[in-house]
Amino acid sequence: MIGIIVLSHGDFAEEAIQSAALLAGQQPSLIGIGLHHGKAPEQFRQELQVAIKKLDVGEGVLVLVDFYGGTPANEVMKLMKTQPIHVVSGLNLGMLLEVILKRDQVSLADLAAIAVNSGVATIVDMNQRYQELTKEGEDGNEECRISEN
């Protein structure tokens, strides 16, 4: 099984995992690590190295990080050359759910591509989408094609 590590500033990583658990259940081989005030970047990187070692069972580890350019992303980039990881930034819940559900079916590289594609696909301008799903009927009343489920 491909391990998954979620990195963020503050509690976002752990909370994203808890939110995913509401929809997909508790997951094995999934760790969240947050960078909090007072934690040195070196300490954060050491925690990350321990988590990688714990989760890598030969298939590698997918690392999802909150955003590119922040300290969590910078620290994981320092490990890319020496660790069996593939890193994707721009964490969102849709991305996390998709990789959780597909990690047993694909390679690490393919799972990273799924993360990127899913992350992009789940960013939607809801006002625009609403306009696309609604239309004005001949009687002047708005008809809506939004599912109630």
C-alpha atoms as a printed R data frame, in Angstrom:
    type eleno elety resid chain resno       x      y       z
1   ATOM     1    CA   MET     A     1   0.000  0.000   0.000
2   ATOM     2    CA   ILE     A     2   1.254  3.474  -0.847
3   ATOM     3    CA   GLY     A     3   1.588  5.543   2.300
4   ATOM     4    CA   ILE     A     4   0.213  9.065   2.398
5   ATOM     5    CA   ILE     A     5   1.567 11.978   4.414
6   ATOM     6    CA   VAL     A     6  -0.287 15.275   4.631
7   ATOM     7    CA   LEU     A     7   1.758 18.377   5.531
8   ATOM     8    CA   SER     A     8   0.502 21.802   6.460
9   ATOM     9    CA   HIS     A     9   0.839 24.902   8.513
10  ATOM    10    CA   GLY     A    10  -1.030 24.468  11.807
11  ATOM    11    CA   ASP     A    11  -3.672 21.778  12.210
12  ATOM    12    CA   PHE     A    12  -4.917 21.747   8.610
13  ATOM    13    CA   ALA     A    13  -3.244 18.389   7.796
14  ATOM    14    CA   GLU     A    14  -4.708 16.562  10.774
15  ATOM    15    CA   GLU     A    15  -8.129 18.144  10.290
16  ATOM    16    CA   ALA     A    16  -8.181 17.255   6.563
17  ATOM    17    CA   ILE     A    17  -7.524 13.647   7.535
18  ATOM    18    CA   GLN     A    18 -10.347 13.756  10.105
19  ATOM    19    CA   SER     A    19 -12.704 15.226   7.492
20  ATOM    20    CA   ALA     A    20 -11.748 12.502   5.019
21  ATOM    21    CA   ALA     A    21 -12.461  9.892   7.708
22  ATOM    22    CA   LEU     A    22 -16.048 11.160   7.934
23  ATOM    23    CA   LEU     A    23 -16.504 10.218   4.276
24  ATOM    24    CA   ALA     A    24 -14.157  7.268   3.754
25  ATOM    25    CA   GLY     A    25 -13.608  5.883   7.253
26  ATOM    26    CA   GLN     A    26 -10.390  5.721   9.218
27  ATOM    27    CA   GLN     A    27  -7.451  4.949   6.954
28  ATOM    28    CA   PRO     A    28  -4.244  3.017   7.564
29  ATOM    29    CA   SER     A    29  -0.872  4.350   6.455
30  ATOM    30    CA   LEU     A    30  -1.998  7.970   6.588
31  ATOM    31    CA   ILE     A    31  -0.225 10.571   8.721
32  ATOM    32    CA   GLY     A    32  -0.728 14.305   9.120
33  ATOM    33    CA   ILE     A    33   2.069 16.580  10.266
34  ATOM    34    CA   GLY     A    34   1.503 20.233  11.054
35  ATOM    35    CA   LEU     A    35   4.083 22.966  11.417
36  ATOM    36    CA   HIS     A    36   3.200 24.961  14.523
37  ATOM    37    CA   HIS     A    37   4.685 28.102  16.058
38  ATOM    38    CA   GLY     A    38   7.899 27.298  17.857
39  ATOM    39    CA   LYS     A    39   8.714 24.179  15.844
40  ATOM    40    CA   ALA     A    40  11.989 24.550  13.993
41  ATOM    41    CA   PRO     A    41  12.011 23.591  10.307
42  ATOM    42    CA   GLU     A    42  14.708 21.001  11.070
43  ATOM    43    CA   GLN     A    43  12.476 19.372  13.688
44  ATOM    44    CA   PHE     A    44   9.587 19.334  11.198
45  ATOM    45    CA   ARG     A    45  11.848 17.679   8.603
46  ATOM    46    CA   GLN     A    46  12.956 15.058  11.152
47  ATOM    47    CA   GLU     A    47   9.314 14.208  11.950
48  ATOM    48    CA   LEU     A    48   8.697 13.891   8.233
49  ATOM    49    CA   GLN     A    49  11.661 11.530   7.792
50  ATOM    50    CA   VAL     A    50  10.355  9.301  10.613
51  ATOM    51    CA   ALA     A    51   6.891  9.234   9.025
52  ATOM    52    CA   ILE     A    52   8.309  8.325   5.598
53  ATOM    53    CA   LYS     A    53  10.305  5.479   7.092
54  ATOM    54    CA   LYS     A    54   7.226  4.232   8.939
55  ATOM    55    CA   LEU     A    55   4.921  4.339   5.891
56  ATOM    56    CA   ASP     A    56   7.199  3.150   3.087
57  ATOM    57    CA   VAL     A    57   6.651 -0.573   2.632
58  ATOM    58    CA   GLY     A    58   8.278 -0.660  -0.783
59  ATOM    59    CA   GLU     A    59   5.769  1.277  -2.888
60  ATOM    60    CA   GLY     A    60   6.794  4.754  -1.781
61  ATOM    61    CA   VAL     A    61   4.920  7.550  -0.084
62  ATOM    62    CA   LEU     A    62   2.725 10.266  -1.550
63  ATOM    63    CA   VAL     A    63   3.148 13.576   0.256
64  ATOM    64    CA   LEU     A    64   0.394 16.166  -0.041
65  ATOM    65    CA   VAL     A    65   1.318 19.655   1.127
66  ATOM    66    CA   ASP     A    66  -0.904 22.669   1.725
67  ATOM    67    CA   PHE     A    67   0.829 25.054  -0.678
68  ATOM    68    CA   TYR     A    68   3.973 25.448  -2.705
69  ATOM    69    CA   GLY     A    69   6.615 27.763  -1.276
70  ATOM    70    CA   GLY     A    70   5.774 27.489   2.416
71  ATOM    71    CA   THR     A    71   8.029 25.901   5.004
72  ATOM    72    CA   PRO     A    72   6.361 22.443   4.875
73  ATOM    73    CA   ALA     A    73   6.837 22.362   1.080
74  ATOM    74    CA   ASN     A    74  10.383 23.650   1.322
75  ATOM    75    CA   GLU     A    75  11.331 21.078   3.950
76  ATOM    76    CA   VAL     A    76   9.877 18.121   2.025
77  ATOM    77    CA   MET     A    77  11.672 19.287  -1.130
78  ATOM    78    CA   LYS     A    78  14.968 18.849   0.736
79  ATOM    79    CA   LEU     A    79  14.127 15.119   1.042
80  ATOM    80    CA   MET     A    80  13.015 14.444  -2.530
81  ATOM    81    CA   LYS     A    81  16.437 13.350  -3.720
82  ATOM    82    CA   THR     A    82  17.002 10.790  -0.976
83  ATOM    83    CA   GLN     A    83  13.527  9.556  -0.011
84  ATOM    84    CA   PRO     A    84  10.976  7.361  -1.884
85  ATOM    85    CA   ILE     A    85   8.407 10.159  -2.121
86  ATOM    86    CA   HIS     A    86   6.318 11.977  -4.691
87  ATOM    87    CA   VAL     A    87   5.093 15.406  -3.562
88  ATOM    88    CA   VAL     A    88   1.998 17.344  -4.664
89  ATOM    89    CA   SER     A    89   1.024 20.793  -3.357
90  ATOM    90    CA   GLY     A    90  -2.396 22.429  -3.195
91  ATOM    91    CA   LEU     A    91  -4.039 20.035  -0.757
92  ATOM    92    CA   ASN     A    92  -7.817 19.941  -0.732
93  ATOM    93    CA   LEU     A    93 -10.332 17.416   0.566
94  ATOM    94    CA   GLY     A    94 -11.347 16.169  -2.881
95  ATOM    95    CA   MET     A    95  -7.717 15.429  -3.680
96  ATOM    96    CA   LEU     A    96  -7.174 13.613  -0.394
97  ATOM    97    CA   LEU     A    97 -10.281 11.467  -0.799
98  ATOM    98    CA   GLU     A    98  -9.361 10.512  -4.346
99  ATOM    99    CA   VAL     A    99  -5.859  9.340  -3.447
100 ATOM   100    CA   ILE     A   100  -7.105  7.452  -0.390
101 ATOM   101    CA   LEU     A   101  -9.572  5.532  -2.536
102 ATOM   102    CA   LYS     A   102  -7.155  4.791  -5.398
103 ATOM   103    CA   ARG     A   103  -3.805  4.174  -3.727
104 ATOM   104    CA   ASP     A   104  -4.144  0.386  -3.877
105 ATOM   105    CA   GLN     A   105  -4.860  0.420  -7.613
106 ATOM   106    CA   VAL     A   106  -2.029  2.467  -9.157
107 ATOM   107    CA   SER     A   107   1.678  3.267  -8.952
108 ATOM   108    CA   LEU     A   108   3.067  6.157  -6.922
109 ATOM   109    CA   ALA     A   109   3.609  8.277 -10.043
110 ATOM   110    CA   ASP     A   110   0.064  7.605 -11.246
111 ATOM   111    CA   LEU     A   111  -1.324  8.391  -7.797
112 ATOM   112    CA   ALA     A   112   0.484 11.739  -7.847
113 ATOM   113    CA   ALA     A   113  -1.083 12.504 -11.249
114 ATOM   114    CA   ILE     A   114  -4.503 11.566  -9.846
115 ATOM   115    CA   ALA     A   115  -3.901 13.962  -6.936
116 ATOM   116    CA   VAL     A   116  -3.089 16.837  -9.277
117 ATOM   117    CA   ASN     A   117  -6.039 16.166 -11.581
118 ATOM   118    CA   SER     A   118  -8.469 15.707  -8.711
119 ATOM   119    CA   GLY     A   119  -7.237 18.805  -6.935
120 ATOM   120    CA   VAL     A   120  -7.829 20.919 -10.028
121 ATOM   121    CA   ALA     A   121 -11.190 19.294 -10.820
122 ATOM   122    CA   THR     A   122 -12.604 19.992  -7.375
123 ATOM   123    CA   ILE     A   123 -11.992 23.737  -7.586
124 ATOM   124    CA   VAL     A   124 -15.227 25.122  -8.960
125 ATOM   125    CA   ASP     A   125 -16.758 28.589  -9.165
126 ATOM   126    CA   MET     A   126 -20.070 27.607  -7.581
127 ATOM   127    CA   ASN     A   127 -21.883 30.759  -8.729
128 ATOM   128    CA   GLN     A   128 -20.941 30.027 -12.316
129 ATOM   129    CA   ARG     A   129 -21.926 26.386 -11.923
130 ATOM   130    CA   TYR     A   130 -25.271 27.413 -10.446
131 ATOM   131    CA   GLN     A   131 -25.906 29.607 -13.481
132 ATOM   132    CA   GLU     A   132 -25.115 26.648 -15.744
133 ATOM   133    CA   LEU     A   133 -27.514 24.411 -13.807
134 ATOM   134    CA   THR     A   134 -30.399 26.829 -13.732
135 ATOM   135    CA   LYS     A   135 -32.349 28.368 -16.535
136 ATOM   136    CA   GLU     A   136 -35.407 30.532 -16.912
137 ATOM   137    CA   GLY     A   137 -38.421 28.628 -18.199
138 ATOM   138    CA   GLU     A   138 -40.909 29.898 -20.766
139 ATOM   139    CA   ASP     A   139 -43.191 31.035 -17.937
140 ATOM   140    CA   GLY     A   140 -40.426 33.219 -16.478
141 ATOM   141    CA   ASN     A   141 -39.848 30.897 -13.519
142 ATOM   142    CA   GLU     A   142 -36.418 29.542 -12.837
143 ATOM   143    CA   GLU     A   143 -35.931 25.830 -13.429
144 ATOM   144    CA   CYS     A   144 -33.141 24.164 -11.558
145 ATOM   145    CA   ARG     A   145 -31.309 20.990 -12.545
146 ATOM   146    CA   ILE     A   146 -29.509 20.597  -9.234
147 ATOM   147    CA   SER     A   147 -29.844 17.170  -7.676
148 ATOM   148    CA   GLU     A   148 -31.388 17.118  -4.220
149 ATOM   149    CA   ASN     A   149 -29.047 14.265  -3.141
